[in-house]
Amino acid sequence: MDKRVNLKIELKVSEMYEFLLRHAYTSVAGLVGVGISLVAFVFFLISLNKSDAYQNILLLLIASLFTIVNPIQLRFKAKQQVCLNPMFKIPLDYEFSDNGIVVKQNDQQAELSWNDTFKVVETNKLVIIYFSKVTGYILPKSQMGEQKSDLMDLIRSHVDEKKCKLKGSK
């Protein structure tokens, strides 16, 4: 029997923000940026009473780039994407089955095979099905209801376990 999961998803700013944060801070560049900020903060603390004010301000500015400024920018970017992009104003209808994934919005439809899946990641609030390194479908758990376990079963049965980063997986 063909197992099916139907979801109607409307992304909110907070969900887009979590996706952007995760995407920004799990990459090598994001981790290097946080490292630079932490090193700058340590140097700021060490040189607090020994250096001139200009150097301390510069170190504090560098320290705040990836720990304060970037998250604020990502929040604005999430709000901008969700509020201004017409695609996010209308919910997406997803149908997950043994045959693949069908995504519908208005009169448009996309069909994807499970073989096209690049990876699947589960966070505390989201399940993200990537079809490339940077593009994917963001599925908020809060909108899955009782179908969450059925969806996870479908994903586990059709996506190679090396590509799945799901909670409760090996």
VEXLUM-762153 format. One line per field, with one value per residue (C-alpha): residue in three letters; y, z, x. Coordinates in Angstrom, 3 decimals, always signed. Layout:
<sites>
residu (ALA ...)
v (Y ...)
w (Z ...)
u (X ...)
</sites>
This chain:
<sites>
residu (MET ASP LYS ARG VAL ASN LEU LYS ILE GLU LEU LYS VAL SER GLU MET TYR GLU PHE LEU LEU ARG HIS ALA TYR THR SER VAL ALA GLY LEU VAL GLY VAL GLY ILE SER LEU VAL ALA PHE VAL PHE PHE LEU ILE SER LEU ASN LYS SER ASP ALA TYR GLN ASN ILE LEU LEU LEU LEU ILE ALA SER LEU PHE THR ILE VAL ASN PRO ILE GLN LEU ARG PHE LYS ALA LYS GLN GLN VAL CYS LEU ASN PRO MET PHE LYS ILE PRO LEU ASP TYR GLU PHE SER ASP ASN GLY ILE VAL VAL LYS GLN ASN ASP GLN GLN ALA GLU LEU SER TRP ASN ASP THR PHE LYS VAL VAL GLU THR ASN LYS LEU VAL ILE ILE TYR PHE SER LYS VAL THR GLY TYR ILE LEU PRO LYS SER GLN MET GLY GLU GLN LYS SER ASP LEU MET ASP LEU ILE ARG SER HIS VAL ASP GLU LYS LYS CYS LYS LEU LYS GLY SER LYS)
v (+0.000 +3.453 +5.527 +9.215 +12.294 +15.554 +18.825 +22.426 +24.616 +28.372 +29.590 +32.174 +34.609 +32.679 +29.452 +31.132 +32.749 +29.365 +27.976 +30.930 +30.722 +27.002 +27.433 +30.301 +28.766 +25.140 +26.026 +26.301 +30.042 +30.472 +28.513 +30.461 +33.713 +32.728 +31.706 +35.103 +36.847 +34.782 +35.399 +39.137 +39.124 +37.339 +39.896 +42.664 +41.296 +40.860 +44.344 +46.158 +48.134 +47.986 +49.337 +52.546 +53.008 +52.842 +49.328 +48.168 +49.525 +47.812 +44.477 +44.778 +45.564 +42.497 +40.383 +41.434 +40.845 +37.144 +36.935 +39.973 +41.776 +38.740 +37.202 +40.578 +40.811 +37.259 +38.162 +41.104 +38.908 +36.274 +38.915 +40.401 +37.020 +35.915 +39.269 +40.424 +37.204 +36.322 +32.614 +32.727 +34.493 +31.363 +28.016 +25.180 +21.835 +18.890 +15.295 +12.799 +9.225 +6.175 +7.654 +10.914 +14.449 +16.615 +20.301 +22.443 +26.113 +27.652 +26.167 +25.268 +21.830 +20.292 +16.579 +15.323 +11.855 +10.702 +10.002 +13.756 +14.334 +15.804 +15.444 +15.699 +17.571 +17.724 +20.575 +21.185 +22.990 +22.067 +19.241 +20.475 +18.399 +19.677 +19.132 +20.892 +22.428 +25.591 +24.824 +22.785 +22.558 +23.884 +21.937 +23.319 +20.536 +22.722 +22.382 +18.598 +17.555 +13.826 +13.178 +13.868 +10.232 +9.041 +11.613 +10.575 +6.929 +7.816 +9.784 +7.008 +4.393 +6.358 +8.468 +6.861 +6.898 +8.620 +11.603 +11.710 +13.754 +12.954 +12.848 +9.297 +8.061 +6.301)
w (+0.000 -0.944 +2.190 +1.785 +3.916 +2.946 +4.513 +3.991 +4.987 +5.411 +6.532 +9.267 +9.822 +12.872 +10.850 +7.996 +10.571 +12.116 +8.658 +7.790 +11.152 +10.747 +7.191 +8.130 +11.229 +10.185 +7.214 +7.421 +6.784 +9.617 +12.061 +11.051 +11.539 +15.046 +15.787 +14.620 +16.802 +19.843 +19.326 +18.941 +22.160 +24.055 +22.760 +23.766 +27.336 +27.516 +26.202 +28.005 +30.336 +28.266 +24.850 +23.506 +23.190 +19.359 +19.381 +22.020 +20.002 +16.877 +18.704 +20.196 +16.759 +15.246 +18.182 +17.593 +13.808 +13.815 +17.271 +17.253 +13.896 +11.616 +13.540 +13.444 +9.691 +9.230 +11.165 +8.827 +5.807 +7.038 +7.534 +4.123 +2.369 +4.038 +3.848 +0.391 -1.608 -3.156 -2.953 +0.850 +0.944 -0.208 +1.597 -0.196 -0.460 -0.069 -0.865 +0.255 -0.948 -1.894 -5.414 -4.299 -3.365 -5.111 -4.221 -5.350 -5.130 -7.060 -10.560 -10.339 -9.442 -8.946 -8.711 -7.129 -6.713 -3.393 -5.345 -5.926 -2.186 -1.270 +2.500 +5.188 +8.437 +11.525 +14.025 +17.146 +15.145 +11.485 +9.032 +6.013 +2.842 +0.738 -3.012 -3.297 -0.836 -0.559 -1.696 +0.068 +1.539 +5.057 +6.968 +10.407 +12.861 +14.380 +11.132 +10.775 +13.539 +13.890 +10.483 +11.675 +12.479 +9.150 +7.291 +9.187 +8.357 +4.643 +4.717 +6.503 +4.057 +0.888 +1.681 +2.200 +5.923 +5.221 +3.911 +6.908 +9.970 +11.861 +15.614 +16.837 +13.838 +13.980)
u (+0.000 +1.279 +1.791 +0.899 +1.430 -0.253 +0.880 -0.170 +2.800 +2.888 +6.318 +6.547 +9.413 +10.655 +10.895 +12.759 +15.071 +15.890 +16.646 +18.920 +20.723 +21.291 +22.484 +24.834 +26.381 +26.834 +29.011 +32.789 +32.595 +30.097 +32.225 +35.347 +33.429 +32.357 +35.958 +37.232 +34.644 +35.611 +39.327 +38.681 +36.649 +39.442 +41.977 +39.568 +39.422 +43.199 +43.955 +41.140 +43.399 +46.580 +45.595 +44.184 +40.425 +40.507 +42.000 +39.489 +36.560 +37.868 +38.275 +34.793 +33.354 +35.043 +33.855 +30.263 +30.212 +29.306 +27.748 +25.437 +25.402 +25.036 +22.094 +20.310 +20.911 +19.614 +16.454 +15.820 +16.560 +14.077 +11.396 +12.114 +11.932 +8.708 +6.917 +7.986 +8.286 +4.893 +5.767 +5.549 +2.168 +0.299 +0.714 +2.490 +0.697 +3.057 +2.234 +4.849 +4.453 +6.487 +6.665 +8.278 +7.301 +4.717 +4.628 +1.704 +0.948 -1.916 -1.715 +1.982 +3.286 +6.726 +7.417 +10.599 +11.989 +13.369 +16.598 +16.949 +17.325 +20.715 +20.168 +17.508 +18.126 +15.958 +16.270 +14.206 +11.522 +12.109 +12.623 +14.586 +14.701 +17.604 +17.793 +21.158 +23.620 +21.550 +17.983 +15.399 +11.947 +11.479 +8.854 +7.937 +7.141 +4.422 +2.442 +2.854 +0.516 -0.007 +1.553 +5.105 +5.922 +4.464 +6.580 +9.705 +9.000 +8.674 +11.927 +13.797 +12.520 +13.376 +16.451 +19.852 +20.620 +23.968 +21.985 +19.621 +20.426 +17.268 +16.865 +16.635 +18.661 +21.988)
</sites>
